[in-house]
């Protein structure tokens, strides 16, 4: 006699609940991402999204105030407050011009607002982060298409199309990564890296190779009962560092090979050759401003020089270095150099120069936190790991080699949201225990699914 299964009828008369809060937050993330690439000139460069977020912040504080000021975020906010206090004290002592004073304080205040608002909107929600990234990437491409600086030839690939295209490429790579189709993901990233080699966007080549090295399981966790990769955090850090150094060496070799083969333009080829022959090689050869800012820090390590400090002797020092070693500097920091501002081309060194040691402590604190988050991502194997690894590598790079200004403020806040969520993620204890003992699970890393909270109560 066949077994008859009764269908459970869905209760009628009960409408599906529409999550108004989630829908509204998602819509706000799309709007914020879409208007972020567009700026308004008001004292300094101000994102249109930074006009919207201060209006939303009081409401977000009421709704999610307790979640916003959690333990991982509190030290960052305290050090940001220390940075702002040091900046104000320095400006008072140095008698900084009021316009520069306002620009310096506004830069930090809006950064704090961006960070708090993005934590409230996106922390713990992978879907909202994706909405923000997609909206930002698409509108960044639109802005690059119609930007006057891109039309005039101001490195249109590096400062125009590449920042948006890389995010969309990484999202497609996450699709393959989720299905463990690592071959297609690697081919996609290598194809994008090839374009960057031809365009001489060297740091992007390095970033993509680092993403491959840190996300693709090149070395299996274990074979049978033999544990290949160490489980301790220190050993994991060493393995991650070894992979990063290997990827860096490969990226440098590729750039040198492209330079010697003649596939680059004449100007780009001469630039690479001159920077490679300079003191410090191609890395410091492309960042001579660090040498000048280091001297400025030694001259005043505690107090700093003030907001947008204009001291001609440091600008002349940069000119002498360029003339002596034949170094060609990108136009990214040319505006500040022409205005007589002490060149830094580094978030850490720039904060130290302008605000003193109080500004440097903020970025020094973030360095080990970013490294911890990167090491954790290499073991979690979450769906968006390639995107998150890229963003955190970019944040780490910016600390040392990119200026902190209107072009980086919002993205730095978003990167910190990724870092905070990653640091707070816990591998379920039971899954970690059983993954080291039984069957097929023993040959897989413990996987945290971002759609579910990772608390012990849900394991």
C-alpha positions in Angstrom: 0.0 0.0 0.0 1.6 3.3 -1.1 2.4 5.8 1.6 0.2 8.9 1.3 1.8 12.1 2.4 -0.5 14.9 3.6 0.3 18.3 2.4 0.5 21.0 4.9 -1.8 23.8 3.8 -0.4 27.2 4.2 -2.6 29.2 6.6 -4.8 31.6 4.7 -5.6 35.1 5.6 -2.1 35.8 6.9 -0.4 38.3 4.6 3.4 38.1 4.0 5.2 40.6 6.2 7.1 43.3 4.4 10.3 44.3 6.2 10.0 48.1 5.9 13.1 48.7 7.9 15.3 46.4 5.9 13.9 47.8 2.6 14.5 51.4 3.7 18.0 50.7 4.8 18.8 48.9 1.5 17.4 51.8 -0.4 19.5 54.3 1.6 22.6 52.2 0.9 21.9 52.3 -2.8 21.4 56.1 -2.7 24.6 56.7 -0.6 26.6 54.5 -3.0 25.2 56.2 -6.1 25.9 59.8 -5.0 29.3 59.1 -3.3 31.4 59.6 -6.5 30.0 63.1 -7.0 31.5 65.9 -5.0 30.6 69.5 -4.2 33.2 72.1 -3.8 32.5 73.7 -0.4 35.7 74.8 1.5 37.0 71.4 0.4 35.7 68.5 -1.6 32.5 67.2 0.0 30.6 64.1 -1.2 26.9 64.5 -1.9 26.5 61.5 0.3 28.1 63.5 3.2 25.3 65.9 2.9 22.8 63.1 3.3 24.4 61.1 6.1 24.6 63.9 8.7 20.8 64.3 8.3 20.3 60.6 8.9 22.7 60.3 11.7 20.4 61.5 14.6 17.7 59.0 13.5 20.3 56.2 13.3 21.6 57.0 16.7 18.1 56.6 18.2 17.4 53.4 16.4 20.9 51.7 16.5 22.9 53.7 19.0 23.8 50.7 21.2 25.0 48.7 18.2 27.0 51.6 16.8 29.1 52.1 19.9 30.1 48.5 20.5 33.5 47.4 21.8 35.3 47.0 18.5 34.4 50.4 17.3 34.9 52.3 20.6 38.8 52.4 20.4 38.6 53.7 16.8 36.2 56.5 17.8 38.3 57.4 20.8 41.5 57.6 18.7 39.6 59.6 16.1 38.6 62.1 18.8 42.3 62.2 19.9 43.3 63.0 16.3 40.7 65.8 16.1 41.9 67.2 19.5 45.5 67.1 18.4 44.6 68.9 15.1 42.8 71.7 17.0 45.6 72.2 19.5 48.2 72.2 16.6 46.2 74.7 14.6 45.8 77.0 17.6 49.5 76.8 18.4 50.6 77.3 14.7 48.0 80.0 14.1 46.7 78.2 11.1 44.7 80.2 8.6 40.9 79.9 9.3 40.1 78.4 5.9 42.7 75.7 6.3 41.6 75.1 9.9 38.1 74.5 8.8 39.2 72.1 6.1 41.3 70.1 8.5 38.6 69.8 11.2 35.8 69.2 8.6 37.9 66.3 7.1 37.9 64.5 10.4 34.3 65.3 11.5 32.8 64.1 8.3 35.0 61.0 8.4 33.5 60.2 11.9 30.0 60.8 10.6 30.6 58.6 7.6 31.9 55.8 9.8 29.0 55.9 12.3 26.4 56.1 9.6 27.8 53.2 7.6 28.2 51.1 10.7 24.5 51.6 11.5 23.4 51.0 7.9 25.6 48.1 6.8 27.2 46.3 9.7 26.1 42.7 9.8 24.3 42.9 6.4 26.1 41.5 3.4 23.3 42.4 1.1 23.4 46.1 1.9 27.2 46.1 1.4 26.7 44.6 -2.0 24.0 47.2 -2.8 26.4 50.0 -1.8 29.3 48.6 -3.8 27.3 48.0 -7.0 25.7 51.5 -6.9 29.1 53.1 -6.1 30.9 51.1 -8.9 28.4 51.9 -11.6 28.1 55.6 -10.7 31.9 55.8 -10.5 32.1 54.6 -14.1 29.5 57.2 -15.0 31.4 59.9 -13.2 34.6 58.8 -15.0 32.9 59.0 -18.4 31.8 62.6 -17.9 34.6 63.9 -15.6 36.6 66.8 -17.1 39.8 65.5 -15.6 39.4 62.1 -17.3 38.5 63.8 -20.6 41.7 65.9 -20.3 43.8 62.8 -20.0 44.7 62.9 -16.2 45.5 59.2 -16.0 41.9 58.2 -17.1 42.4 54.5 -16.3 43.9 54.8 -12.8 41.7 57.6 -11.6 38.7 57.0 -13.8 37.5 53.6 -14.9 39.7 51.2 -12.9 38.3 51.9 -9.4 34.7 51.1 -10.5 35.6 48.1 -12.8 37.7 46.4 -10.2 34.7 46.3 -7.7 32.4 44.8 -10.4 35.1 42.3 -11.4 35.6 41.2 -7.7 31.8 40.7 -7.3 31.8 38.4 -10.3 34.8 36.6 -8.9 32.8 36.2 -5.6 30.1 34.4 -7.6 32.7 31.8 -8.8 34.3 31.7 -5.4 31.0 30.8 -3.7 30.7 27.8 -6.1 34.4 26.9 -5.5 35.1 27.4 -9.2 38.6 28.8 -8.5 39.9 28.3 -12.0 37.4 30.8 -13.6 37.9 33.2 -10.7 41.7 33.2 -11.2 41.4 33.6 -15.0 39.0 36.5 -14.5 41.4 38.3 -12.1 44.4 37.6 -14.3 42.7 39.0 -17.3 41.9 42.2 -15.4 45.5 42.3 -14.1 46.7 42.1 -17.7 44.8 45.2 -18.6 46.4 47.0 -15.6 49.8 45.9 -16.7 49.3 47.4 -20.1 47.9 50.6 -18.5 50.8 50.6 -16.0 48.5 50.6 -13.0 51.1 48.8 -10.9 49.5 48.7 -7.5 46.3 47.2 -8.9 48.3 44.4 -10.4 49.8 43.8 -6.9 46.3 43.9 -5.3 44.7 41.3 -7.6 47.6 38.9 -7.2 47.4 39.3 -3.4 43.6 38.5 -3.6 44.3 35.3 -5.5 47.1 34.3 -3.1 45.1 35.0 0.0 41.7 33.6 -1.0 42.4 30.6 -3.3 43.3 27.5 -1.2 46.6 26.9 -3.0 47.8 24.8 0.0 45.1 22.4 1.3 44.2 22.6 4.9 45.0 18.9 5.4 45.4 15.6 3.6 43.6 12.9 5.4 44.8 13.1 9.0 47.9 15.1 8.1 47.4 18.8 9.1 49.3 20.9 6.5 48.3 24.4 7.5 48.8 25.5 11.1 45.9 26.3 13.3 47.4 28.9 15.6 47.0 32.6 14.8 50.7 33.4 14.8 51.5 30.6 12.3 48.5 31.7 10.2 50.0 35.2 10.1 53.3 33.8 8.9 51.8 31.8 6.2 49.7 34.8 5.0 52.8 37.0 5.1 54.7 34.5 3.0 51.9 34.3 0.4 51.7 38.2 0.3 55.5 38.5 -0.2 55.4 35.9 -2.9 52.6 37.7 -4.7 54.5 41.0 -4.4 57.6 39.5 -5.9 55.5 38.1 -8.8 53.8 41.5 -9.4 57.2 43.3 -9.4 58.6 40.8 -11.9 55.6 41.2 -14.2 55.9 45.0 -14.2 59.6 44.8 -14.9 59.1 42.3 -17.7 56.4 44.6 -19.2 58.8 47.5 -19.0 61.6 45.7 -20.8 59.3 44.2 -23.4 58.2 47.6 -24.6 54.4 47.0 -24.5 54.0 50.2 -22.4 53.9 53.7 -23.8 57.1 55.6 -24.0 56.2 57.9 -21.1 55.2 55.1 -18.8 58.3 53.0 -19.8 60.6 55.9 -19.0 58.8 56.5 -15.7 59.2 52.9 -14.6 62.9 52.8 -15.6 63.7 56.0 -13.7 61.8 55.0 -10.6 63.5 51.5 -10.6 66.9 53.1 -10.7 66.2 55.6 -7.9 66.9 55.1 -4.2 64.3 52.7 -2.7 63.5 51.1 -6.0 60.2 51.3 -7.8 58.2 51.5 -4.5 59.8 54.6 -2.9 60.7 55.9 -6.4 57.0 56.5 -7.0 56.5 58.0 -3.5 59.3 60.5 -2.9 56.9 62.6 -0.9 57.3 60.1 2.0 61.0 61.2 2.3 59.9 64.8 2.6 57.1 64.2 5.1 59.6 62.1 7.2 61.8 65.1 7.5 58.9 67.3 8.5 57.9 64.7 11.1 61.5 64.7 12.5 61.4 68.5 12.7 58.2 68.5 14.8 57.2 64.9 15.9 54.8 65.8 18.8 52.8 68.8 17.8 52.7 68.8 13.9 52.6 71.6 11.4 48.9 72.4 11.2 46.1 71.7 8.7 47.2 72.0 5.1 50.6 73.3 6.3 52.4 75.5 3.7 56.1 75.5 4.2 58.0 76.2 0.9 61.3 74.6 2.1 59.7 71.1 2.1 58.2 71.6 -1.4 61.6 72.7 -2.6 63.1 69.6 -1.0 60.7 67.4 -3.1 61.7 69.3 -6.2 65.4 68.7 -5.5 64.7 64.9 -5.0 62.8 64.7 -8.3 65.6 66.6 -10.1 68.4 64.6 -8.5 66.9 61.1 -9.3 64.8 62.0 -12.3 61.7 60.8 -10.6 58.3 61.5 -12.3 55.5 62.0 -9.7 51.9 61.1 -10.4 49.4 63.9 -10.6 47.5 62.5 -7.6 49.4 64.8 -5.2 50.3 67.5 -7.7 47.7 70.0 -6.6 49.0 70.1 -3.0 52.6 70.3 -4.2 51.8 73.2 -6.4 50.0 74.9 -3.6 53.0 74.7 -1.3 51.5 72.2 1.1 54.0 69.8 2.7 53.8 66.7 0.5 53.1 63.3 2.2 51.1 61.0 -0.1 50.4 58.8 2.9 47.5 58.8 5.4 49.8 58.0 8.3 52.5 60.5 7.4 50.0 63.1 6.4 48.2 62.9 9.8 51.5 63.0 11.6 52.7 66.1 9.7 49.4 68.0 10.2 48.3 66.9 13.7 51.4 65.5 15.3 51.7 62.2 17.1 48.0 62.4 18.1 47.0 61.9 14.4 49.6 59.2 13.8 48.3 57.0 16.7 45.0 56.5 14.9 46.5 54.9 11.8 49.2 53.0 13.8 46.4 51.4 15.8 44.6 50.3 12.6 47.6 48.6 11.1 47.5 45.4 13.3 43.7 45.4 13.2 43.7 45.3 9.3 46.3 42.5 9.4 44.2 40.5 11.9 41.1 40.9 9.7 43.1 39.8 6.6 44.4 36.7 8.3 40.9 35.8 9.5 39.5 36.1 6.0 42.0 33.6 4.7 40.6 31.0 7.1 36.9 31.9 7.0 36.4 31.3 3.3 33.2 33.4 3.2 31.4 34.2 -0.1 32.6 37.8 -0.3 36.2 37.0 0.8 37.8 38.2 -2.5 36.0 41.5 -2.3 36.8 42.0 1.4 40.4 41.0 1.0 40.8 43.6 -1.8 39.2 46.3 0.3 41.4 45.6 3.3 44.5 45.4 1.2 43.6 48.7 -0.3 43.0 50.2 3.2 46.4 48.9 4.3 48.1 50.4 1.2 46.4 53.8 1.8 47.7 54.0 5.3 51.3 54.1 4.0 51.0 55.2 0.3 47.8 57.3 -0.3 46.7 60.6 1.0 43.7 60.9 3.3 41.4 63.5 1.7 38.0 63.8 0.1 38.7 61.1 -2.4 39.4 58.4 0.3 37.3 59.5 3.2 34.0 57.6 2.4 35.7 54.5 1.1 38.0 54.3 4.2 34.9 54.4 6.4 33.4 51.5 4.4 36.6 49.6 4.6 36.5 50.0 8.4 33.0 48.6 8.5 34.3 45.5 6.7 37.2 45.3 9.1 35.0 45.6 12.2 32.6 42.9 11.0 35.4 40.6 10.1 37.1 41.0 13.5 33.7 40.3 15.3 33.0 37.2 13.2 33.5 33.9 15.1 33.9 30.5 13.6 31.2 28.3 15.2 32.9 26.3 18.0 31.1 23.0 17.2 31.8 23.3 13.5 35.5 23.9 14.2 35.6 21.0 16.6 34.0 18.5 14.3 35.8 19.7 11.2 39.0 18.4 12.7 37.7 14.9 13.3 35.1 13.4 11.0 35.0 12.4 7.3 34.8 15.0 4.6 34.4 17.8 7.0 37.9 17.2 8.1 39.2 18.2 4.7 37.3 21.4 4.6 37.9 24.7 6.4 35.1 25.8 8.8 32.8 28.0 6.8 30.9 30.9 8.2 27.8 31.8 6.2 27.2 35.5 6.2 23.5 35.1 5.9 23.3 33.7 9.5 24.6 35.3 12.7 27.7 33.5 13.9 26.8 33.4 17.5 27.1 30.2 19.5 23.4 30.0 20.0 22.8 29.5 16.3 25.4 26.7 15.8 
